[in-house]
Amino acid sequence: MFTTVLIANRGEIALRVLRTCREMGIRTVVAHSTADRDSAAVRLADEAVQIGPAAPRRSYLNSAAIVAAALQTGADAVHPGYGFLSESAEFAEICQAHGLTLIGPAPQVIARLGDKVSARRFAVEARLPVLPGGADPAGGAAEAARVAGSVGYPVVIKASAGGGGRAMTVVHERGDFARAYAATRRDALTLFGDPRVYVEKYLDAARHVEVQILADGHGNVVHLGARDCSVQRRRQKLIEETPPPNLPAATVEHLGELTVRAARAAGYVGAGTFEYVLDEHGTCYFIEVNCRLQVEHPITEMVTGVDLVREQILVAAGRRLTLRQQDIAPSGVAIECRVNAEDPARGFLPTPGLIERFVPPGGPFTRVDTHASAGTRITADYDPLIAKVAVWAPTRAQALARADRALEETLLEGPGLRTGLPFLREVLAHPLFRYAKHTTCLVEQMMSMPQPGGPWS
């Protein structure tokens, strides 16, 4: 087992990983930027190392600084959390070359599955259903336009190295394709250092469903059910739920079996997520793999009782999974709402600022994952996530009521600070969501409708 884990991340996920390490008796080191020197994770860590200024490229994306911090502090493993370097095959190789265990899949697996074009090729080989499109980005704009015409509009242009809904452009008309293609390549280069893109058929009204897996280095793989992530803005998730409402248990089990088979074929080790979209007929299509812990992992933990971070650490240390598929028995319903510093009335524009008052919700079966408190400054350098409010209940109706109550209790105030709290409550109350008839279009539908009481604030 590891003696010291360096946490190469920030915010709530750094704190989340630290807490499980503490419970396992593992010493923790937090690598942090100057902006996070007073963070909760730094305060609670056994040791902290400042690795650079606020700008992510000079701190949390600085592989050399992170590895140097790990070696300097005697760490034998690195937990990358999510985002930043969590899906960088190059970072995984650098850790491996320096005798450090990256708590995640092997570099070659990340390279194969973390790159969307390569993952699409793998999915075809593994007999997963895929959307029509072009898997080879080498043909340039003319080839991409030909693929778009063959699959039919609308299409989506995606960054091969992308994630988190960034560097993705939906194109509805042929005449808009060339401009969108060039713009997406520019965004991909800026955000990910890789201009490669590819084209897929875009489903205007789809459900976004993902399957959580755990795998060890001995060929054992289990799935922990599925999550519905259809409530999105700018193709980034706002509300997640498990089990997916109105989705037959047989469909969930089928997706689970497909995913386990594919993960085993890939030689996957660790926690990971295979993502799918379902069309209006319920036909499912693979879209990508996340070779890391997901932001929304708390709701899977709430319905299964499995600490996913603990399992990540154990399998990274070479242990066998103690869980068998028959041991996974999800119970009840869990819903997570992401509370971001952003203004829905202005197109979800980030609103960085100082939190002067923060009263998180409490009560039965209510979990709040956050790094924030009164005095925390939300900066423009990082994702605007402040907290994840997750609830569990025996039924969906009770879970919806509990989630609304928890959001109503949450108090967040500061000069210039706006949050999505009122909008999230509107989503929970929306008939399409309450009756599980919603798709990935729900937020756009809501934003296009006039609000009787004025915009959200």
C-alpha positions as CSV (number, residue, x, y, z in Angstrom):
1,M,0.0,0.0,0.0
2,F,1.1,3.6,-0.6
3,T,2.6,5.5,2.2
4,T,2.2,9.0,0.7
5,V,-0.1,10.2,-2.0
6,L,0.4,13.6,-3.7
7,I,-2.8,15.2,-4.8
8,A,-2.3,17.0,-8.0
9,N,-5.5,19.0,-8.0
10,R,-7.5,21.7,-6.2
11,G,-10.9,22.6,-4.9
12,E,-13.5,20.1,-3.7
13,I,-11.9,17.1,-5.4
14,A,-8.6,17.7,-3.7
15,L,-10.4,17.7,-0.4
16,R,-12.4,14.6,-1.3
17,V,-9.3,12.6,-2.2
18,L,-7.5,13.8,0.9
19,R,-10.3,12.7,3.2
20,T,-10.3,9.1,1.9
21,C,-6.5,9.0,2.2
22,R,-6.7,10.1,5.8
23,E,-9.2,7.4,6.6
24,M,-6.9,4.8,5.0
25,G,-3.9,6.0,7.0
26,I,-2.1,7.4,4.0
27,R,0.0,10.5,4.3
28,T,-1.1,13.3,2.0
29,V,0.7,16.1,0.1
30,V,-1.2,18.7,-1.7
31,A,0.4,20.5,-4.7
32,H,-1.1,23.9,-5.0
33,S,-0.9,27.2,-6.8
34,T,-0.4,30.6,-5.2
35,A,-4.1,31.2,-5.5
36,D,-4.9,28.2,-3.3
37,R,-2.3,28.6,-0.6
38,D,-5.1,29.2,2.0
39,S,-7.4,26.5,0.7
40,A,-9.1,23.8,2.9
41,A,-7.1,21.0,1.2
42,V,-3.8,22.8,2.0
43,R,-4.8,23.4,5.5
44,L,-5.7,19.7,6.1
45,A,-2.9,18.1,4.2
46,D,0.1,16.6,6.0
47,E,2.3,18.6,3.7
48,A,1.7,21.2,1.0
49,V,4.0,22.3,-1.8
50,Q,3.5,25.5,-3.8
51,I,4.1,24.6,-7.5
52,G,3.4,27.8,-9.3
53,P,1.2,30.9,-9.8
54,A,-2.5,30.9,-10.3
55,A,-2.4,30.3,-14.1
56,P,-3.1,26.5,-14.6
57,R,-0.4,26.1,-17.3
58,R,2.2,27.2,-14.8
59,S,0.9,25.1,-11.8
60,Y,-1.7,22.4,-12.1
61,L,-0.8,21.6,-15.7
62,N,3.0,21.8,-15.0
63,S,4.0,18.2,-15.1
64,A,7.6,18.9,-14.1
65,A,6.6,20.9,-11.1
66,I,4.2,18.3,-9.9
67,V,6.6,15.4,-10.3
68,A,9.3,17.4,-8.5
69,A,7.0,18.0,-5.6
70,A,6.1,14.3,-5.4
71,L,9.8,13.3,-5.4
72,Q,10.7,16.0,-2.9
73,T,8.1,14.9,-0.4
74,G,8.6,11.2,-0.7
75,A,5.3,10.4,-2.4
76,D,5.0,7.1,-4.0
77,A,1.7,7.8,-5.8
78,V,-0.1,10.7,-7.4
79,H,-3.9,11.2,-7.5
80,P,-4.8,13.5,-10.4
81,G,-8.5,14.0,-9.5
82,Y,-10.5,15.2,-12.5
83,G,-9.6,17.8,-15.1
84,F,-6.1,19.2,-15.5
85,L,-3.7,16.3,-16.0
86,S,-6.0,13.5,-15.0
87,E,-6.3,12.2,-18.6
88,S,-2.8,13.0,-19.9
89,A,-1.0,10.0,-21.2
90,E,2.2,12.0,-21.2
91,F,1.8,12.9,-17.5
92,A,1.2,9.2,-16.7
93,E,4.4,8.3,-18.6
94,I,6.4,10.9,-16.8
95,C,5.1,9.6,-13.4
96,Q,5.9,6.1,-14.4
97,A,9.5,7.0,-15.5
98,H,10.1,8.5,-12.1
99,G,8.9,5.5,-10.1
100,L,5.5,7.2,-9.2
101,T,2.2,5.4,-9.5
102,L,-0.5,7.4,-11.1
103,I,-3.8,6.5,-9.6
104,G,-5.6,5.8,-12.8
105,P,-5.2,3.7,-16.0
106,A,-1.8,2.9,-17.6
107,P,-0.4,5.5,-20.0
108,Q,-1.1,3.4,-23.1
109,V,-4.8,2.9,-22.0
110,I,-5.2,6.7,-21.4
111,A,-3.7,7.3,-24.9
112,R,-6.1,4.8,-26.5
113,L,-9.3,5.8,-24.7
114,G,-8.6,9.4,-23.6
115,D,-8.2,10.6,-27.2
116,K,-11.7,10.7,-28.7
117,V,-10.7,9.6,-32.2
118,S,-8.7,6.7,-30.8
119,A,-11.5,5.8,-28.4
120,R,-14.0,5.8,-31.3
121,R,-11.8,3.4,-33.2
122,F,-11.6,1.2,-30.1
123,A,-15.4,1.3,-29.7
124,V,-15.8,0.0,-33.2
125,E,-13.3,-2.8,-32.6
126,A,-15.1,-3.6,-29.3
127,R,-18.5,-3.8,-31.0
128,L,-19.9,-0.8,-29.1
129,P,-22.6,1.1,-31.0
130,V,-21.2,4.4,-32.3
131,L,-22.8,7.4,-34.0
132,P,-22.2,7.8,-37.7
133,G,-19.2,10.0,-38.4
134,G,-15.6,10.2,-39.3
135,A,-13.0,8.7,-37.0
136,D,-9.9,9.9,-38.9
137,P,-9.1,13.7,-38.6
138,A,-6.2,13.6,-41.0
139,G,-8.2,14.4,-44.1
140,G,-8.6,18.1,-43.3
141,A,-11.5,20.4,-43.9
142,A,-12.6,19.0,-47.2
143,E,-12.7,15.4,-45.8
144,A,-14.5,16.6,-42.7
145,A,-17.1,18.4,-44.8
146,R,-17.6,15.3,-46.9
147,V,-18.2,13.2,-43.7
148,A,-20.7,15.8,-42.5
149,G,-22.6,15.7,-45.7
150,S,-22.7,11.9,-45.7
151,V,-24.1,11.5,-42.1
152,G,-26.5,14.4,-42.5
153,Y,-26.9,17.6,-40.6
154,P,-26.9,18.5,-37.7
155,V,-23.4,17.4,-36.9
156,V,-21.0,18.1,-34.1
157,I,-17.3,18.9,-34.5
158,K,-15.3,17.7,-31.5
159,A,-11.7,18.1,-30.4
160,S,-9.9,14.8,-30.4
161,A,-8.2,15.7,-27.1
162,G,-11.1,17.5,-25.7
163,G,-13.3,17.1,-22.7
164,G,-15.8,18.8,-20.4
165,G,-17.9,20.0,-23.3
166,R,-15.2,22.4,-24.6
167,A,-14.0,22.8,-28.2
168,M,-17.3,21.3,-29.5
169,T,-19.4,23.0,-32.1
170,V,-22.8,21.9,-33.4
171,V,-23.5,22.7,-37.0
172,H,-27.0,22.7,-38.4
173,E,-26.4,24.0,-41.9
174,R,-23.9,23.0,-44.6
175,G,-23.0,26.7,-45.2
176,D,-21.8,27.1,-41.6
177,F,-19.5,24.1,-41.6
178,A,-16.2,25.6,-42.9
179,R,-16.3,28.5,-40.4
180,A,-17.2,26.2,-37.5
181,Y,-14.5,23.7,-38.4
182,A,-11.8,26.3,-38.4
183,A,-13.1,27.8,-35.2
184,T,-13.2,24.5,-33.4
185,R,-9.6,23.7,-34.5
186,R,-8.5,27.0,-33.0
187,D,-10.3,26.3,-29.8
188,A,-8.9,22.8,-29.6
189,L,-5.3,24.1,-30.0
190,T,-5.8,26.8,-27.4
191,L,-7.5,24.6,-24.8
192,F,-5.7,21.3,-25.3
193,G,-2.6,22.0,-27.4
194,D,-3.9,19.7,-30.1
195,P,-5.9,21.1,-33.1
196,R,-7.2,17.7,-34.3
197,V,-11.0,17.4,-34.6
198,Y,-13.5,14.9,-36.0
199,V,-17.2,14.9,-37.0
200,E,-20.1,13.0,-35.7
201,K,-23.9,13.0,-36.2
202,Y,-25.5,15.2,-33.6
203,L,-28.7,14.2,-31.9
204,D,-30.7,17.3,-31.2
205,A,-32.8,15.7,-28.4
206,A,-31.0,12.9,-26.7
207,R,-30.5,11.5,-23.2
208,H,-26.9,11.5,-21.9
209,V,-26.3,8.3,-19.8
210,E,-23.0,7.1,-18.4
211,V,-21.8,3.8,-16.8
212,Q,-19.4,3.8,-13.9
213,I,-16.9,1.0,-13.7
214,L,-14.1,-0.3,-11.4
215,A,-11.4,-2.5,-12.7
216,D,-8.3,-4.1,-11.2
217,G,-5.0,-5.3,-12.7
218,H,-6.1,-9.0,-12.5
219,G,-8.9,-8.8,-15.2
220,N,-11.8,-8.1,-12.8
221,V,-14.3,-5.5,-13.9
222,V,-17.6,-4.4,-12.4
223,H,-20.1,-1.7,-13.2
224,L,-21.9,0.3,-10.6
225,G,-25.0,1.2,-12.6
226,A,-25.7,4.2,-14.7
227,R,-26.2,8.0,-14.2
228,D,-28.3,10.3,-16.3
229,C,-26.5,13.6,-17.1
230,S,-28.9,15.1,-19.6
231,V,-29.3,18.5,-17.8
232,Q,-26.5,20.5,-19.4
233,R,-25.5,24.0,-20.3
234,R,-23.0,24.4,-23.1
235,R,-22.7,20.6,-23.1
236,Q,-21.5,20.7,-19.5
237,K,-23.5,19.0,-16.8
238,L,-25.6,20.7,-14.2
239,I,-27.7,18.0,-12.6
240,E,-27.0,14.3,-12.5
241,E,-29.2,11.4,-11.3
242,T,-28.9,7.7,-10.6
243,P,-30.5,5.5,-11.6
244,P,-31.5,7.2,-14.9
245,P,-35.2,7.9,-14.6
246,N,-37.6,6.3,-17.0
247,L,-34.9,4.0,-18.4
248,P,-35.7,0.3,-18.2
249,A,-33.5,-1.7,-15.8
250,A,-32.8,-4.1,-18.7
251,T,-31.4,-1.2,-20.7
252,V,-29.1,-0.2,-17.8
253,E,-28.0,-3.8,-17.4
254,H,-27.3,-4.1,-21.2
255,L,-25.2,-0.9,-21.1
256,G,-23.4,-2.2,-18.1
257,E,-22.5,-5.5,-19.7
258,L,-21.3,-3.7,-22.9
259,T,-19.1,-1.4,-20.8
260,V,-17.6,-4.2,-18.7
261,R,-16.7,-6.2,-21.8
262,A,-15.1,-3.2,-23.5
263,A,-13.2,-2.1,-20.4
264,R,-11.8,-5.6,-20.0
265,A,-10.8,-5.6,-23.7
266,A,-9.0,-2.3,-23.2
267,G,-7.0,-3.6,-20.2
268,Y,-8.6,-0.8,-18.1
269,V,-7.5,-0.5,-14.4
270,G,-9.1,2.0,-12.0
271,A,-12.3,4.0,-11.9
272,G,-13.7,5.1,-15.2
273,T,-16.8,6.1,-17.0
274,F,-18.1,5.1,-20.5
275,E,-20.6,7.7,-21.8
276,Y,-23.5,7.1,-24.2
277,V,-26.3,9.0,-25.8
278,L,-29.8,7.5,-26.3
279,D,-32.0,8.8,-29.2
280,E,-35.8,9.2,-29.1
281,H,-36.3,5.5,-29.8
282,G,-34.0,4.4,-26.9
283,T,-31.2,3.3,-29.2
284,C,-27.8,3.9,-27.5
285,Y,-24.6,5.1,-29.0
286,F,-21.1,5.2,-27.4
287,I,-19.5,8.7,-27.3
288,E,-16.4,8.7,-25.1
289,V,-14.5,7.3,-22.1
290,N,-13.5,9.3,-19.1
291,C,-10.3,7.7,-17.8
292,R,-10.7,9.2,-14.3
293,L,-13.0,9.9,-11.5
294,Q,-16.1,11.9,-12.5
295,V,-17.4,15.1,-10.9
296,E,-20.7,13.3,-10.3
297,H,-19.2,10.2,-8.6
298,P,-20.9,11.1,-5.2
299,I,-24.4,9.9,-6.3
300,T,-23.0,6.5,-7.3
301,E,-21.4,6.3,-3.9
302,M,-24.7,7.2,-2.3
303,V,-26.7,4.4,-3.9
304,T,-24.1,1.7,-3.8
305,G,-22.2,2.5,-0.5
306,V,-18.9,2.1,-2.4
307,D,-16.1,4.6,-1.8
308,L,-14.8,5.0,-5.3
309,V,-11.7,6.9,-4.3
310,R,-10.7,4.1,-1.9
311,E,-11.2,1.5,-4.6
312,Q,-9.2,3.6,-7.0
313,I,-6.3,3.6,-4.5
314,L,-6.5,-0.1,-3.7
315,V,-6.4,-1.2,-7.4
316,A,-3.7,1.2,-8.2
317,A,-1.7,-0.4,-5.4
318,G,-2.1,-3.8,-7.1
319,R,-5.0,-5.1,-5.0
320,R,-7.7,-7.3,-6.4
321,L,-11.3,-6.0,-6.4
322,T,-13.1,-7.3,-3.4
323,L,-16.4,-6.5,-5.2
324,R,-18.1,-8.9,-7.5
325,Q,-20.9,-7.8,-9.8
326,Q,-23.5,-9.6,-7.7
327,D,-22.3,-7.5,-4.7
328,I,-23.3,-4.2,-6.4
329,A,-26.9,-3.6,-5.4
330,P,-27.8,0.1,-5.9
331,S,-30.6,1.2,-3.7
332,G,-32.9,4.3,-3.9
333,V,-32.3,7.5,-5.9
334,A,-29.6,10.1,-5.7
335,I,-29.5,13.5,-7.4
336,E,-26.6,15.9,-7.6
337,C,-26.8,19.6,-8.4
338,R,-23.7,21.6,-9.3
339,V,-23.7,25.0,-7.7
340,N,-21.5,27.2,-9.8
341,A,-20.5,30.9,-9.6
342,E,-22.3,31.9,-12.7
343,D,-25.3,33.9,-13.9
344,P,-27.9,32.0,-15.8
345,A,-29.6,35.3,-16.8
346,R,-26.4,36.2,-18.7
347,G,-25.9,32.9,-20.5
348,F,-24.2,31.3,-17.5
349,L,-21.4,33.8,-17.5
350,P,-19.0,33.1,-14.7
351,T,-19.2,35.5,-11.8
352,P,-15.9,35.3,-9.8
353,G,-15.8,37.0,-6.5
354,L,-15.4,36.7,-2.7
355,I,-17.8,34.5,-0.7
356,E,-18.8,36.5,2.3
357,R,-21.5,34.2,3.6
358,F,-21.9,30.5,2.9
359,V,-24.3,28.3,4.7
360,P,-24.5,24.8,3.2
361,P,-27.6,22.7,3.6
362,G,-27.9,19.9,6.1
363,G,-30.5,17.3,7.0
364,P,-31.0,13.6,6.4
365,F,-29.2,12.0,3.4
366,T,-27.8,15.3,2.2
367,R,-24.1,15.4,1.1
368,V,-22.2,18.6,0.2
369,D,-18.8,18.3,-1.5
370,T,-17.2,21.7,-1.3
371,H,-13.9,23.5,-0.7
372,A,-15.6,26.8,0.0
373,S,-16.5,28.7,3.1
374,A,-16.9,32.4,4.0
375,G,-13.7,34.1,2.9
376,T,-13.1,31.9,-0.1
377,R,-12.4,33.7,-3.3
378,I,-13.7,32.2,-6.5
379,T,-11.3,33.3,-9.2
380,A,-11.5,33.4,-13.0
381,D,-8.5,31.1,-13.3
382,Y,-10.5,28.0,-12.6
383,D,-13.8,26.2,-13.1
384,P,-16.6,28.2,-11.3
385,L,-17.8,25.1,-9.3
386,I,-18.4,26.1,-5.6
387,A,-20.2,23.0,-4.3
388,K,-22.0,19.8,-5.3
389,V,-25.2,19.3,-3.4
390,A,-26.2,15.6,-3.5
391,V,-29.2,13.9,-1.9
392,W,-30.5,10.3,-1.5
393,A,-34.0,9.1,-0.9
394,P,-35.9,5.8,-1.3
395,T,-37.9,7.1,-4.2
396,R,-37.5,9.7,-7.0
397,A,-40.3,11.9,-5.7
398,Q,-38.7,12.0,-2.3
399,A,-35.3,12.7,-3.8
400,L,-36.7,15.6,-5.8
401,A,-38.3,17.1,-2.8
402,R,-35.1,16.7,-0.7
403,A,-32.9,18.2,-3.5
404,D,-35.2,21.2,-3.7
405,R,-35.2,21.6,0.1
406,A,-31.4,21.4,0.2
407,L,-31.0,24.0,-2.6
408,E,-33.5,26.3,-0.8
409,E,-31.4,26.1,2.4
410,T,-28.1,26.9,0.7
411,L,-27.0,30.5,1.3
412,L,-24.2,32.0,-0.8
413,E,-23.5,35.7,-0.8
414,G,-20.7,38.0,-1.9
415,P,-20.2,41.2,-3.9
416,G,-20.9,40.5,-7.5
417,L,-21.4,36.8,-6.8
418,R,-24.2,35.1,-8.6
419,T,-25.0,31.4,-8.5
420,G,-27.2,28.9,-10.4
421,L,-29.2,28.1,-7.2
422,P,-32.5,29.6,-8.4
423,F,-32.1,28.1,-11.9
424,L,-31.4,24.6,-10.5
425,R,-34.6,24.8,-8.5
426,E,-36.5,25.8,-11.6
427,V,-35.1,22.7,-13.4
428,L,-36.2,20.4,-10.5
429,A,-39.7,21.8,-10.8
430,H,-39.9,21.7,-14.6
431,P,-42.6,19.2,-15.8
432,L,-40.3,17.6,-18.3
433,F,-37.7,16.9,-15.6
434,R,-40.2,15.9,-13.0
435,Y,-41.8,13.4,-15.3
436,A,-38.4,12.3,-16.7
437,K,-39.2,13.4,-20.2
438,H,-36.2,15.7,-20.5
439,T,-33.3,15.6,-22.9
440,T,-30.1,17.4,-23.4
441,C,-32.2,20.3,-24.9
442,L,-34.0,21.1,-21.6
443,V,-31.8,24.0,-20.5
444,E,-32.0,25.6,-24.0
445,Q,-35.8,25.2,-23.9
446,M,-36.0,26.9,-20.5
447,M,-33.7,29.7,-21.5
448,S,-35.8,30.5,-24.6
449,M,-39.0,30.8,-22.5
450,P,-39.8,34.1,-20.8
451,Q,-39.7,33.9,-17.0
452,P,-42.9,35.3,-15.3
453,G,-40.9,36.5,-12.3
454,G,-38.0,37.9,-14.3
455,P,-34.6,36.3,-15.0
456,W,-32.8,34.1,-12.5
457,S,-30.5,36.0,-10.2
